[in-house]
Amino acid sequence: MGMTLTEKILAKAAGRSVVEPGENIWVNVDLLMTHDVCGPGTIGVFQREFGADAKVWDKEKIVLIPDHYIFTNDERANRNVDILRDFASEQNIKYFYDITDRANFKANPDYKGVCHIALAQEGHTRPGEVLFGTDSHTCNA
């Protein structure tokens, strides 16, 4: 029997001709997305596993979108956004959609909004590609 559409996409991303249900495979990912809730932990794991000075494999395949803790005065929540901001700067991440225009500390007119909506609206999701995100609604992108 032939493969499903999802199996075909995963097989291609794994560099294989066939994958089967239940298999564990390694895939080449087309895009990674995280936000201000999970991003600091994700960044922490990255730095712990690869070193504090490690560089991401492709700065144009990472999307950082603070969209959960952006309208609060809570210092811990703001710290999460700052961690994303610092990582984006250190790594020269092309797609960091900051809520704040850092030049004048006003709302950024280029802010993209909710992460799983912005991914599609900004052209980050394309047919046949593999996208991983740390938001439970990423599957809607």
Contact map, one row per residue, 1 for C-alpha under 8 A:
111000000000000000000000000000000000000000000000000000000000000000000000000000000000000000000000000000000000000000000000000000000000000000000
111100000000000000000000000000000000000000000000000000000000000000000000000000000000000000000000000000000000000000000000000000000000000000000
111111110000000001110000000000000000000000000000000000000000000000000000000000000000000000000000000000000000000000000000000000000000000000000
011111110000000000000000000000000000000000000000000000000000000000000000000000000000000000000000000000000000000000000000000000000000000000000
001111111000000000000000000000000000000000000000000000000000000000000000000000000000000000000000000000000000000000000000000000000000000000000
001111111100000000000000000000000000000000000000000000000000000000000000000000000000000000000000000000000000000000000000000000000000000000000
001111111110000001111000000000000000000000000000000000000000000000000000000000000000000000000000000000000000000000000000000000000000000000000
001111111111000001100000000000000000000000000000000000000000000000000000000000000000000000000000000000000000000000000000000000000000000000000
000011111111100000000000000000000000000000000000000000000000000000000000000000000000000000000000000000000000000000000000000000011100000000000
000001111111110000100000001000000000000000000000000000000000000000000000000000000000000000000000000000000000000000000000000000000100000000000
000000111111111111100000000000000000000000000000000000000000000000000000000000000000000000000000000000000000000000000000000000000000000000000
000000011111111110000000000000000000000000000000000000000000000000000000000000000000000000000000000000000000000000000000000000000000000000000
000000001111111100000000001110000000000000000000000000000000000000000000000000000000000000000000000000000000000000000000000000001100000000000
000000000111111100000000111100000000000000000000000000000000000000000000000000000000000000000000000000000000000000000000000000000000000000000
000000000011111110000000001000000000000000000000000000000000000000000000000000000000000000000000000000000000000000000000000000000000000000000
000000000011111111100000000000000000000000000000000000000000000000000000000000000000000000000000000000000000000000000000000000000000000000000
000000000011001111100000000000000000000000000000000000000000000000000000000000000000000000000000000000000000000000000000000000000000000000000
001000110010000111110000000000000000000000000000000000000000000000000000000000000000000000000000000000000000000000000000000000000000000000000
001000110110000111111010000000000000000000000000000000000000000000000000000000000000000000000000000000000000000000000000000000000000000000000
001000100000000001111110000000000000000000000000000000000000000000000000000000000000000000000000000000000000000000000000000000000000000000000
000000100000000000111110000000000000000000000000000000000000000000000000000000000000000000000000000000000000000000000000000000000000000000000
000000000000000000011111000000000000000000000000000000000000000000000000000000000000000000000000000000000000000000000000000000000000000000000
000000000000000000111111100000000000000000000000000000000000000000000000000000000000000000000000000000000000000000000000000000000000000000000
000000000000000000000111110000000000000000000000000000000000000000000000000000000000000000000000000000000000000000000000000000000000000000000
000000000000010000000011111000000000000000000000000000000000000000000000000000000000000000000000000000000000000000000000000000000000000000000
000000000000010000000001111100000000000000000000000000000000000000000000000000000000000000000000000000000000000000000000000000000000000000000
000000000100111000000000111110000000000000000000000000000000000000000000000000000000000000000000000000000000000000000000000000000000000000000
000000000000110000000000011111000000000000000000000000000000000000000000000000000000000000000000000000000000000000000000000000000100000000000
000000000000100000000000001111110000000000000000000000000000000000000000000000000000000000000000000000000000000000000000000000001111000000000
000000000000000000000000000111110000000000000000000000000000100000000000000000000000000000000000000000000000000000000000000000001110000000000
000000000000000000000000000011111000000000000000000000000000111000000000000000000000000000000000000000000000000000000000000100000111000000000
000000000000000000000000000011111100000000000000000000000000111000000000000000000000000000000000000000000000000000000000000000000011100000000
000000000000000000000000000000111110000000000000000000000000011110000000000000000000000000000000000000000000000000000000000000000011110000000
000000000000000000000000000000011111011001000000000000000000001110000000000000000000000000000000000000000000000000000000000000000000111000000
000000000000000000000000000000001111111000000000000000000000000111110000000000000001000000000000000000000000000000100000000000000000011000000
000000000000000000000000000000000111111100000000000000000000000011111000000000011001000000000000000000000000000000000000000000000000000000000
000000000000000000000000000000000011111100000000000000000000000000011000000000010000000000000000000000000000000000000000000000000000000000000
000000000000000000000000000000000111111111000000000000000000000000000000000000000000000000000000000000000000000000000000000000000000011000000
000000000000000000000000000000000111111111100000000000000000000100000000000000010011000000000000000000000000000000000000000000000000010000000
000000000000000000000000000000000001111111110000000000000000000000000000000000010011000000000000000000000000000000000000000000000000000000000
000000000000000000000000000000000000011111111000000000000000000000000000000000000000000000000000000000000000000000000000000000000000000000000
000000000000000000000000000000000100011111111100000000000000000000000000000000000000000000000000000000000000000000000000000000000000000000000
000000000000000000000000000000000000001111111110000000000000000000000000000000000000001000000000000000000000000000000000000000000000000000000
000000000000000000000000000000000000000111111111000000000000000000000000000000000000000000000000000000000000000000000000000000000000000000000
000000000000000000000000000000000000000011111111100000000000000000000000000000000000000000000000000000000000000000000000000000000000000000000
000000000000000000000000000000000000000001111111111000000000000000000000000000000000000000000000000000000000000000000000000000000000000000000
000000000000000000000000000000000000000000111111111111000000000000000000000000000000000000000000000000000000000000000000000000000000000000000
000000000000000000000000000000000000000000011111111100000000000000000000000000000000000000000000000000000000000000000000000000000000000000000
000000000000000000000000000000000000000000001111111000000000000000000000000000000000000000000000000000000000000000000000000000000000000000000
000000000000000000000000000000000000000000000111111111000000000000000000000000000000000000000000000000000000000000000000000000000000000000000
000000000000000000000000000000000000000000000111111111000000000000000000000000000000000000000000000000000000000000000000000000000000000000000
000000000000000000000000000000000000000000000011011111000000000000000000000000000000000000000000000000000000000000000000000000000000000000000
000000000000000000000000000000000000000000000010011111100000000000000000000000000000000000000000000000000000000000000000000000000000000000000
000000000000000000000000000000000000000000000010011111110000000000000000000000000000000000000000000000000000000000000000000000000000000000000
000000000000000000000000000000000000000000000000000011111000000000000000000000000000000000100000000000000000000000000000000000000000000000000
000000000000000000000000000000000000000000000000000001111110000000000000000000000000000000100000000000000000000000000000000000000000000000000
000000000000000000000000000000000000000000000000000000111110000000000000000000000000000000000000000000000000000000000000000000000000000000000
000000000000000000000000000000000000000000000000000000011111110000000000000000000000000000000000000000000000000000000000000000000000000000000
000000000000000000000000000000000000000000000000000000011111110000000000000000000000000000111100000000000000000000000000000000000000000000000
000000000000000000000000000000000000000000000000000000000111111000000000000000000000000000001110000000000000000000000000000000000000000000000
000000000000000000000000000001110000000000000000000000000111111000000000000000000000000000000000000000000000000000000000000000000000000000000
000000000000000000000000000000111000000000000000000000000111111100000000000000000000000000001110000000000000000000000000000000000000000000000
000000000000000000000000000000111100000000000000000000000001111110000000000000000000000000001111100000000000000000000000000000000000000000000
000000000000000000000000000000001110001000000000000000000000011111000000000000000001000100000011100000000000000000000000000000000000000000000
000000000000000000000000000000001111000000000000000000000000001111100000000000000000000000000001110000000000000111100000000000000000000000000
000000000000000000000000000000000011000000000000000000000000000111111100000000001001000000000000111000000000000000100000000000000000000000000
000000000000000000000000000000000011000000000000000000000000000011111100000000000000000000000000000000000000000011100000000000000000000000000
000000000000000000000000000000000011100000000000000000000000000001111100000000000000000000000000000000000000000000000000000000000000000000000
000000000000000000000000000000000001100000000000000000000000000001111111000011011000000000000000000000000000000000000000000000000000000000000
000000000000000000000000000000000000000000000000000000000000000001111111000011001000000000000000001000000000000000000000000000000000000000000
000000000000000000000000000000000000000000000000000000000000000000001111100000000000000000000000000000000000000000000000000000000000000000000
000000000000000000000000000000000000000000000000000000000000000000001111110011000000000000000000000000000000000000000000000000000000000000000
000000000000000000000000000000000000000000000000000000000000000000000011111011000000000000000000000000000000000000000000000000000000000000000
000000000000000000000000000000000000000000000000000000000000000000000001111111000000000000000000000000000000000000000000000000000000000000000
000000000000000000000000000000000000000000000000000000000000000000000000111111100000000000000000000000000000000000000000000000000000000000000
000000000000000000000000000000000000000000000000000000000000000000000000011111110000000000000000000000000000000000000000000000000000000000000
000000000000000000000000000000000000000000000000000000000000000000001101111111111000000000000000000000000000000000000000000000000000000000000
000000000000000000000000000000000000000000000000000000000000000000001101111111111100000000000000000000000000000000000000000000000000000000000
000000000000000000000000000000000000000000000000000000000000000000000000001111111110000000000000000000000000000000000000000000000000000000000
000000000000000000000000000000000001101100000000000000000000000000001000000111111111000000000000000000000000000000000000000000000000000000000
000000000000000000000000000000000001000000000000000000000000000001001100000011111111100000000000000000000000000000000000000000000000000000000
000000000000000000000000000000000000000000000000000000000000000000000000000001111111110000000000000000000000000000000000000000000000000000000
000000000000000000000000000000000000001100000000000000000000000000000000000000111111111000000000000000000000000000000000000000000000000000000
000000000000000000000000000000000011001100000000000000000000000101000000000000011111111100000000000000000000000000000000000000000000000000000
000000000000000000000000000000000000000000000000000000000000000000000000000000001111111110000001010000000000000000000000000000000000000000000
000000000000000000000000000000000000000000000000000000000000000000000000000000000111111111000000000000000000000000000000000000000000000000000
000000000000000000000000000000000000000000100000000000000000000000000000000000000011111111101000000000000000000000000000000000000000000000000
000000000000000000000000000000000000000000000000000000000000000100000000000000000001111111111101000000000000000000000000000000000000000000000
000000000000000000000000000000000000000000000000000000000000000000000000000000000000111111111000000000000000000000000000000000000000000000000
000000000000000000000000000000000000000000000000000000000000000000000000000000000000011111111000000000000000000000000000000000000000000000000
000000000000000000000000000000000000000000000000000000110010000000000000000000000000001111111000000000000000000000000000000000000000000000000
000000000000000000000000000000000000000000000000000000000010000000000000000000000000000111111100000000000000000000000000000000000000000000000
000000000000000000000000000000000000000000000000000000000011011000000000000000000000001111111111000000000000000000000000000000000000000000000
000000000000000000000000000000000000000000000000000000000011011000000000000000000000000100011111000000000000000000000000000000000000000000000
000000000000000000000000000000000000000000000000000000000001011100000000000000000000000000001111100000000000000000000000000000000000000000000
000000000000000000000000000000000000000000000000000000000000001110000000000000000000100100001111110000000000000000000000000000000000000000000
000000000000000000000000000000000000000000000000000000000000001111000000000000000000000000000011111000000000011100000000000000000000000000000
000000000000000000000000000000000000000000000000000000000000000011000000000000000000100000000001111110000001001000000000000000000000000000000
000000000000000000000000000000000000000000000000000000000000000001000100000000000000000000000000111110000011001000000000000000000000000000000
000000000000000000000000000000000000000000000000000000000000000000000000000000000000000000000000011111001111001000000000000000000000000000000
000000000000000000000000000000000000000000000000000000000000000000000000000000000000000000000000011111111111100000000000000000000000000000000
000000000000000000000000000000000000000000000000000000000000000000000000000000000000000000000000000111111100000000000000000000000000000000000
000000000000000000000000000000000000000000000000000000000000000000000000000000000000000000000000000011111000000000000000000000000000000000000
000000000000000000000000000000000000000000000000000000000000000000000000000000000000000000000000000011111100000000000000000000000000000000000
000000000000000000000000000000000000000000000000000000000000000000000000000000000000000000000000000111111110000000000000000000000000000000000
000000000000000000000000000000000000000000000000000000000000000000000000000000000000000000000000000111011111000000000000000000000000000000000
000000000000000000000000000000000000000000000000000000000000000000000000000000000000000000000000001110001111101000000000000000000000000000000
000000000000000000000000000000000000000000000000000000000000000000000000000000000000000000000000011110000111111000000000000000000000000000000
000000000000000000000000000000000000000000000000000000000000000000000000000000000000000000000000000010000011111000000000000000000000000000000
000000000000000000000000000000000000000000000000000000000000000000000000000000000000000000000000100000000001111100000000000000000000000000000
000000000000000000000000000000000000000000000000000000000000000000000000000000000000000000000000111100000011111110000000000000000000000000000
000000000000000000000000000000000000000000000000000000000000000010000000000000000000000000000000100000000000011111100100000000000000000000000
000000000000000000000000000000000000000000000000000000000000000010100000000000000000000000000000000000000000001111101100000000000000000000000
000000000000000000000000000000000000000000000000000000000000000010100000000000000000000000000000000000000000000111111100000000000000000000000
000000000000000000000000000000000010000000000000000000000000000011100000000000000000000000000000000000000000000111111110000000000000001001000
000000000000000000000000000000000000000000000000000000000000000000000000000000000000000000000000000000000000000001111111000000000000001011111
000000000000000000000000000000000000000000000000000000000000000000000000000000000000000000000000000000000000000011111111100000000000000000011
000000000000000000000000000000000000000000000000000000000000000000000000000000000000000000000000000000000000000111111111110000000000000000000
000000000000000000000000000000000000000000000000000000000000000000000000000000000000000000000000000000000000000000111111111110000000000000001
000000000000000000000000000000000000000000000000000000000000000000000000000000000000000000000000000000000000000000011111111110000000000000001
000000000000000000000000000000000000000000000000000000000000000000000000000000000000000000000000000000000000000000001111111100000000000000000
000000000000000000000000000000000000000000000000000000000000000000000000000000000000000000000000000000000000000000000111111100000000000000000
000000000000000000000000000000000000000000000000000000000000000000000000000000000000000000000000000000000000000000000011111111000000000000000
000000000000000000000000000000100000000000000000000000000000000000000000000000000000000000000000000000000000000000000011111111000000000000000
000000000000000000000000000000000000000000000000000000000000000000000000000000000000000000000000000000000000000000000011001111101010000000001
000000000000000000000000000000000000000000000000000000000000000000000000000000000000000000000000000000000000000000000000001111111000000000000
000000000000000000000000000000000000000000000000000000000000000000000000000000000000000000000000000000000000000000000000000011111000000000000
000000001000000000000000000000000000000000000000000000000000000000000000000000000000000000000000000000000000000000000000000001111100000000000
000000001000100000000000000011000000000000000000000000000000000000000000000000000000000000000000000000000000000000000000000011111110000000000
000000001100100000000000000111100000000000000000000000000000000000000000000000000000000000000000000000000000000000000000000000011111000000000
000000000000000000000000000011111000000000000000000000000000000000000000000000000000000000000000000000000000000000000000000010001111100000000
000000000000000000000000000010111000000000000000000000000000000000000000000000000000000000000000000000000000000000000000000000000111110001000
000000000000000000000000000000011100000000000000000000000000000000000000000000000000000000000000000000000000000000000000000000000011111101000
000000000000000000000000000000001110011000000000000000000000000000000000000000000000000000000000000000000000000000000000000000000001111101000
000000000000000000000000000000000110010000000000000000000000000000000000000000000000000000000000000000000000000000110000000000000000111111000
000000000000000000000000000000000000000000000000000000000000000000000000000000000000000000000000000000000000000000000000000000000000111111100
000000000000000000000000000000000000000000000000000000000000000000000000000000000000000000000000000000000000000000010000000000000000001111111
000000000000000000000000000000000000000000000000000000000000000000000000000000000000000000000000000000000000000000110000000000000001111111111
000000000000000000000000000000000000000000000000000000000000000000000000000000000000000000000000000000000000000000010000000000000000000111111
000000000000000000000000000000000000000000000000000000000000000000000000000000000000000000000000000000000000000000011000000000000000000011111
000000000000000000000000000000000000000000000000000000000000000000000000000000000000000000000000000000000000000000011011000010000000000011111
